[in-house]
């Protein structure tokens, strides 16, 4: 037998915004570019990492995008990760949209949209992991990103399990509605995997696909939610 079993989600439309650039994203990029294992994130707890100045500007542009959506495209329900960078992204988006005459209420917060937990490797840059935890770096390469679970952390497959639970609840409790998630890069391939159904193609690796401030969305085709765009940065304009 060929094909897959579709995931029958009842939402009319689902969009997922990745938060604007965070101060940790900024440090990670510099550490990778320089190959410097000693460049470190200043914040000790991932959930409290704030947006960078660039990330705030990205959130402002996303707010303009949100305000420009037609009445039949605007989200009717917003669900946000509890992490500071995601909450702040939505706060800025909603404020900008409100100033443009398109007010939005408060977002719901659900911990199942949190970022992938990295356990003992939390907030360690790739060069730092290679220098200070070489055995884990080797295991990560050997196992592959989809199934690699750092000690005390999650694999991407683990993220799928919690995201599936949220989508299942929304598919019945918010059936027929347009929903927006404000979350993280790991959440996007998790949503992809759930909506692809049983036997569906597993998404590829995540960093290049889901830039900061990008929008991914799915629309209902009569059977389930089909992908329209993954990691689209058009709302931010060129150069982002």
Residue, then its C-alpha position, 0 to 999 in steps of 0.5 A: x500500500x502507498x501513500x499516507x494517512x492524512x491528519x484531519x485538522x479542523x482549522x481553516x488556516x494555521x500560520x506560525x511566526x518564528x520570533x524575531x532575532x534574539x540576543x542568543x541568535x545574535x551570539x550564535x551567529x557570531x560564534x559560528x562565523x568566528x569559530x569561537x567556542x568562548x563567545x557565550x550567551x549572557x542569559x543563563x536561562x533559555x526561556x528568558x532570552x530577550x529580543x535583540x534590537x534587530x529582533x524588535x524591528x523584525x517584530x514591528x515589520x511583522x505587525x505591519x504585515x499583520x495589519x495588512x491582512x484582509x478581514x478573511x485572512x486575519x487570525x481569529x486566535x493567537x497562541x504564543x510560546x511562554x518564552x520571553x522572545x516569543x511573547x515580546x514578538x507578539x506584544x510588538x506585533x499586536x501594538x503595531x497592528x493596533x496603531x494601524x487600526x487593526x486591534x488584537x486581543x491578548x494571545x493565549x499562552x501554551x507551553x507546548x509551543x516552547x522551544x526545543x529543550x537542549x538540556x545540558x547543552x542549553x544556550x551553548x553555541x555549536x563551537x562551544x559544544x564541539x570544544x567542551x562536549x565533543x562526544x555529544x557533538x559526535x553523537x549528534x552528527x551520527x544520530x542526526x538532528x531529527x532523533x538526537x536528544x541531548x542529555x536532559x533535553x528533547x529531540x525534534x521527534x519529541x517536540x512533535x509529540x507535544x505539538x501534536x497534542x496542541x493541534x489535536x485540541x485546537x482542531x476540535x476546540x477551534x474548528x473552522x477558525x484561523x489560528x496564529x502561533x508565535x513560536x520557535x524554529x523547532x516548532x515549524x518542522x514539528x507542525x509540518x510532521x504532524x500535518x503530513x499525517x501518518x507516513x508523510x514525509x519528514x521535514x528536513x533540517x531546520x535552521x535555513x528553512x525557518x529564519x527569525x521573523x519568518x512566516x509559515x502557513x497552511x490552509x485547509x483543502x477539504x481534507x486537512x491543512x496543506x502547506x502554502x509556505x514554509x519559512x517565508x520572509x516576504x513580510x520582512x522585505x529584502x535584507x532580513 
